[in-house]
């Protein structure tokens, strides 16, 4: 069964609702320039309130190892997502699950990332000058080169498109931020519920 990550959560109520709706993971964004950036204190409160079965993923963009480690420890993150231009060396040697996000700008982009020393590779849309959360879709024909069991599909998914994407790609998980929002960082409960239900039944 394809797992679901609700990303860019900024409010405790949204995190708890997503967990009740069946989300497997909650994404907490620590990139200061993101409209979905959350403080370490707020993230720690969210992580502490979630059921232990829900994975908490910290999203970092070109942060240094010490800074990432400090936030991961303070918040109690289950996993770390590298969403910038991080070298492979930075992704190695963590005591948590790791994800390398790739902004897919062509059919070879994911294949080049397959050798990264991480547990999962996340396929996101490439938009110049933006790290993610753009709502732009990844052409599914370009989602090649990474084994399905290591692939997280993101990039412009919505409740109305996620089922077709799951059937076409069969990823380990799907990831959504803007596709279930009423405003950046503010999740729409009905969209979250429909997204999870449609991903599950695909």
Buried (B, 14 or more C-beta within 10 A) or exposed (E): EBBBBBBBBBBBEBBBBBBEBBBBBBBBBBBEEBBBBBEBEBBBBBBEEBEEEBBBBBBBBEBEEEEBBEBBEEBBBBBBBBBBEBEEEBBEEBEBBBBBBBBBEEEEBBBEBBEBEBBBBBBBBBBEEBBBBBBBBBEBEBBBBBEEEBBBBBBBBBBEBBBEBBEEBEBBBBBBBBBBBEEBBBBBBEBBBBBBBBBBEB
